[in-house]
Amino acid sequence: GGLPGRTRSSSALLTSSSRPDSPKLDLVLPSSSGRDVTEEVLTPRRVRNESYNMDTSLVIDARASKITALIRGYLTRALLNSYKVQQHVKTIKDTQEILSGYEVNSDMTAQDKAFYDRLKETLQQTKERLHSIFFDTSVSDQMTLIANTRSARREVQHKELQGKLVKPGSARKRMAKKTVRQKAWI
């Protein structure tokens, strides 16, 4: 922490002004060049202005933090609703459900053991991919993923409105949605 070029062991000297009519204080700071730097610290007017500026900057910082939190929350919710994330979540849930119903014991066949190990590996890889979407992927790539999902959903809605997709559970609708989801992966 601290100021650049300053160490924790460097000392500052607070002195009163050399002029008797001025109620200001000077702060003498050692610099990296070896020469002391004197800065005016306190005058009655400057104290008022500094506290006002400090309060204002704290308010601005608090508002900026809230705006940043809102934007990050929006991005997170939008990513959670994207096709790619939803597919990973579904894979994780399905794999965990299969693994929870699977008993590991010593009388398992080699095939059962290999299958169980592959499921565990698939679960781990899917969790890592999901984690990387949120923490390793750049914001621009995340926004692209969100945009692809939005355009895919708009395309599905457009086709539904045009009557090209017949019934809610029809094979034609499922294939169209699958095609749209595949486009969203890109």
C-alpha positions in Angstrom: 0.0 0.0 0.0 0.9 3.6 0.1 2.2 6.0 -2.4 4.4 5.1 -5.3 8.1 5.5 -4.5 7.4 5.6 -0.8 8.2 2.9 1.7 6.5 2.2 5.0 9.6 3.3 6.8 9.7 6.7 5.2 8.6 9.4 7.6 6.7 12.6 7.0 7.0 15.8 9.0 4.1 18.0 9.7 5.1 21.7 10.2 3.3 24.9 10.7 3.6 27.6 8.1 6.5 30.0 8.3 4.2 32.9 7.9 2.5 33.9 11.2 -0.7 35.2 9.5 -1.4 31.9 7.7 -3.0 29.1 9.6 -1.9 26.4 7.2 0.2 23.3 7.8 2.8 21.9 5.5 3.6 18.3 5.0 7.2 17.5 4.2 7.5 14.1 2.5 10.8 12.4 1.6 10.9 11.7 -2.2 12.6 8.9 -4.1 15.2 11.5 -5.4 16.4 12.2 -1.9 15.0 15.8 -1.8 12.1 16.5 0.5 8.8 17.5 -1.1 6.7 20.1 0.7 2.9 20.1 0.2 0.3 22.4 1.6 -2.0 20.2 3.7 -4.5 22.2 5.7 -6.0 25.6 5.4 -9.5 26.4 6.7 -10.9 26.8 3.2 -9.0 23.7 1.9 -10.2 21.6 4.7 -13.8 22.4 3.8 -13.2 21.7 0.1 -11.3 18.5 0.7 -14.0 17.1 3.0 -16.6 18.1 0.4 -14.6 16.5 -2.4 -14.0 13.4 -0.3 -17.7 13.0 0.5 -18.7 13.6 -3.1 -16.1 11.1 -4.3 -17.4 8.5 -1.8 -20.9 9.0 -3.0 -19.8 8.7 -6.6 -17.8 5.5 -5.7 -20.8 4.0 -4.0 -23.0 4.8 -7.0 -20.5 3.4 -9.4 -20.2 0.2 -7.3 -24.0 -0.2 -7.4 -24.1 0.3 -11.2 -21.2 -2.2 -11.6 -23.0 -4.7 -9.4 -26.2 -4.3 -11.4 -24.4 -4.9 -14.7 -22.6 -8.0 -13.4 -25.8 -9.3 -12.0 -27.5 -8.8 -15.4 -24.6 -10.5 -17.2 -24.7 -13.5 -14.7 -28.5 -13.9 -15.1 -28.3 -13.7 -18.9 -25.5 -16.2 -19.0 -27.4 -18.6 -16.7 -30.3 -18.4 -19.2 -28.1 -19.1 -22.3 -28.4 -22.3 -24.2 -24.8 -23.3 -23.6 -25.0 -22.9 -19.8 -28.4 -24.5 -19.7 -27.0 -27.5 -21.5 -24.1 -27.8 -19.1 -26.4 -27.5 -16.1 -28.7 -30.2 -17.6 -25.7 -32.5 -18.2 -24.4 -31.9 -14.6 -27.9 -32.7 -13.1 -28.4 -35.8 -15.3 -24.9 -37.1 -14.5 -25.3 -36.5 -10.8 -28.6 -38.3 -10.8 -27.1 -41.3 -12.6 -24.1 -41.4 -10.3 -26.3 -41.1 -7.1 -28.2 -44.2 -8.2 -25.1 -46.1 -8.9 -23.6 -48.1 -6.1 -19.8 -48.6 -6.1 -18.8 -51.8 -4.5 -16.2 -54.5 -4.9 -18.3 -56.9 -6.9 -18.7 -54.4 -9.9 -17.7 -55.7 -13.3 -14.8 -54.0 -15.1 -17.3 -52.5 -17.5 -19.4 -51.0 -14.7 -16.4 -49.6 -13.0 -15.2 -48.0 -16.3 -18.6 -46.6 -17.0 -18.8 -45.1 -13.5 -15.3 -43.6 -13.9 -16.3 -42.1 -17.3 -19.4 -40.6 -15.7 -17.3 -39.0 -13.0 -14.8 -37.7 -15.5 -17.7 -36.2 -17.7 -19.2 -34.6 -14.6 -15.8 -33.0 -13.7 -15.2 -31.8 -17.2 -18.6 -30.3 -17.5 -18.3 -28.5 -14.2 -14.9 -27.1 -15.3 -16.4 -25.9 -18.6 -19.3 -24.2 -16.8 -16.8 -22.5 -14.4 -14.7 -21.3 -17.3 -17.8 -19.7 -19.0 -18.3 -17.5 -15.9 -14.7 -16.9 -14.8 -12.2 -17.5 -17.7 -14.2 -16.3 -20.7 -13.8 -12.7 -21.7 -16.8 -10.3 -21.2 -17.0 -9.9 -25.0 -17.2 -13.6 -25.5 -19.9 -13.8 -22.8 -21.8 -11.1 -24.5 -21.5 -13.0 -27.8 -22.9 -16.1 -26.1 -25.8 -14.1 -24.8 -26.5 -12.5 -28.2 -26.4 -15.9 -29.9 -29.0 -17.2 -27.5 -31.2 -14.2 -27.9 -31.1 -14.4 -31.7 -31.8 -18.1 -31.5 -34.8 -17.5 -29.3 -36.1 -14.7 -31.5 -35.8 -17.1 -34.5 -37.8 -19.8 -32.7 -40.5 -17.2 -31.8 -40.6 -15.9 -35.3 -41.1 -19.4 -36.7 -43.8 -20.1 -34.2 -45.6 -16.9 -35.1 -45.4 -17.8 -38.8 -47.0 -21.2 -38.1 -44.0 -23.2 -39.3 -43.8 -25.1 -36.1 -47.0 -27.0 -35.7 -47.6 -28.5 -32.2 -45.8 -27.8 -28.9 -44.5 -31.4 -28.6 -44.0 -32.2 -32.3 -40.9 -33.7 -33.7 -40.6 -30.8 -36.2 -40.5 -28.3 -33.3 -37.9 -30.3 -31.4 -35.7 -30.5 -34.5 -36.1 -26.8 -35.2 -35.2 -25.9 -31.6 -32.2 -28.3 -31.7 -31.0 -26.6 -34.9 -31.4 -23.1 -33.3 -29.5 -24.2 -30.1 -26.7 -25.6 -32.2 -26.4 -22.2 -33.9 -26.3 -20.6 -30.5 -23.2 -22.7 -29.6 -21.1 -21.0 -32.2 
